């Protein structure tokens, strides 16, 4: 069976020094590069937000970053502005080997809806096109790495499992934000969905 590596959001803003840095985020770049040749296909995802994105605390007067608000599609964490289209923070980490990418999936570019999963916007109705890309190429065996373990990686992995793919998360090649115990909650959600954690 062909194996696909899905590298989630390895971007400047999610690494130390970035606007929404994940502790140790840059430590996994070299291991991810090293594992790319072991896979038949490599897909990169890229958080890609307009400056007026509804998930940015700056766009809600008086709101604190990391507070919760209610959107039409449910509760939404308000983040510091990050991965804004056209900024250096939205670019891939400079050491990431993007030459191996067979496809790049951009998500979160609709101003009124956030997107953690590589498969759907957070309304669970708007697909990114990744599932169709994988299915057309008969790529069923998916391995996830990247940032952040407890948000975009876990949401992507759970959605992939629900869509019927075989899903593994290589935890050593992820890092977590761990907001109020979110890492352990994400691990439980992934296991419950049938995701293998290795």
N, C-alpha and C positions, 0 to 999 in steps of 0.2 A: 504494500500500500504506500502511495506517495505521502510524504509528510510535509506539512506547511508550518512555517514559523511565522507567528503574528507578533510583531514588535510594536507594543502599544506606547505611543506618545513619548518617545525618547527625545524630548525637546528642551531647549535652553531654559525656558521658564520653569520647568519641573526639576531642574538640577540645581545644586548649590549655587547661590548667587542670583537665581531667577526669581520671578515675581511670586511663584507658588511652589517654592523649592521643597522637594521630598528629600529628607535626610539620606545621604549616601546614594542619591540618584545617579551620580556620575560613576559610581563604583561598578555598575553593571554594564557599562558600555563595552569594555574589553571582553568580558565573558559572552555577551550577545554576539559581538563580531566573530568571536572564535567558534561559536556554534552554527553560524549561518551556513558554512559549507556542508554541514550534515543534513541539510533539508533540501527538498526538491524545489520548493517555492518559498519566497520570503515576501511578506506583506508588511508594510509600515503603516501605522495610523498616525494622524496628525490632528491635534486639537487646533481649531482654526476659527477664531471668533472675531466678529466685527467689534469696534470700540464701544458700540452702544448695546452690547449684549446684556440681556435681562438677568443673567446669572452673576453679574458683577455688582458687588456691594456699592461701588462708586455711583452706579446708576439708580440707586434707591436712597434718596436723601435721608441722612440720619442713621442708615443701616450700618452695622458693624460687620466686617468680614467674618465669615464662618457662622453667622447667625442663620436662622431658618426663615424662609418666607413661603407663602403659598402661591403656587402658580396654577394655571388651569389644569395642568397634568399632575398636580400633587405637590408635596413638600419639596423645596429646593434650597440647598445650601447656597448662600451668597459668598462668592469667592473674591479675593483680590483680582483685579483685572490681570489677565494672563493670556499668552498665546494669541495676541491681537494680530490680525492679518497685516503683513507688511512690516512687522517689528522683528528685531533679532530674537526676541524671546519665543517667537513662533517657529523659528528654524529648528531643524534637527540638531542634536548635540554635534559639535564639529568633528568629534572623533568617531561618530557612528558611521559604519560602512554602508552608505546609501547606494553604492554601486550594485549591491546584491538585490536591491528591491525589484520585484516583479510588478508590484503595484503599490500605490500610495492612496489610502482612503482618508479623506478629510472629513471631519465631523464638527458639529457645533457652529456652523457658519450661518444658521438661521438665527436672527437677532432675538426672537421671542421664545426660544426653546434651547435647553442645554442638551448635551449629548455625552454621556459617559461611555456607553457601549459602542463598540466598533460596528454593530449591526443595526441599531435603531437609535433615533433621537429619544429623549426621555419621555415622550408621549406614548412610546411603544407602538406607534402607528406609522411613523415616517422612517422607511428603511434607508440605510446609507448606500446600499448596493453591494456590500461585501458578500452577503450570502449568495446572491446571484452570480457574482464573479467566481466564487469557490465552486458552486454547483456546476456551472458551465464547464469547468475544468476538471470535474470529478475529484475535487480535493476535499476529502472527508475527515482526514486525521490532522487535527489542529493542535499546535503547541503555542502557549501564550507566555510572553515575557514582557517586562517594561514597567511603566509607571501609570498610575500608582496601583499597587497590589489591591488595595481595599476599595478602589473606585473604578477606574476605567478598565483595569485588568479583570477584576472579578465580575463586573457587569457584562463585559464582553464574553467571558468564559461561560457564565450562566446562560446568556442568550444563545451562544453557540450550541450548548448542550440541549437547550429547549428546542432548537431548530433541527436537532437530530445528528449533529456532528459528534465525532469522537474527540474529547477535549481533555487536554493536560495543561496544567500550569506548572512551569518550572520555577519554583519559589525562590531559589537562590539567585535567579536573574530578574527578580522584582524587588521593589522597595515600597513601603507603605507610608501613608500619611498618619494613620492610626489616630483618628479623631474620635475621642470618647469610646475607645474599644472597637473601632470599626474594622481593624485587621482581623480579630478573632471572629467577629460577626460575618465578615466576608468569607473567611475559611469555611465556616459552618454552612453558609448559603451555597457556596460552590460544591461542597461535599453532598449536600441535600439534592443538588441539581444533577449529580452524577459526574462532576468534574473530578479528574484525578489530580491530586497535588503531589508533586515529586520534588 
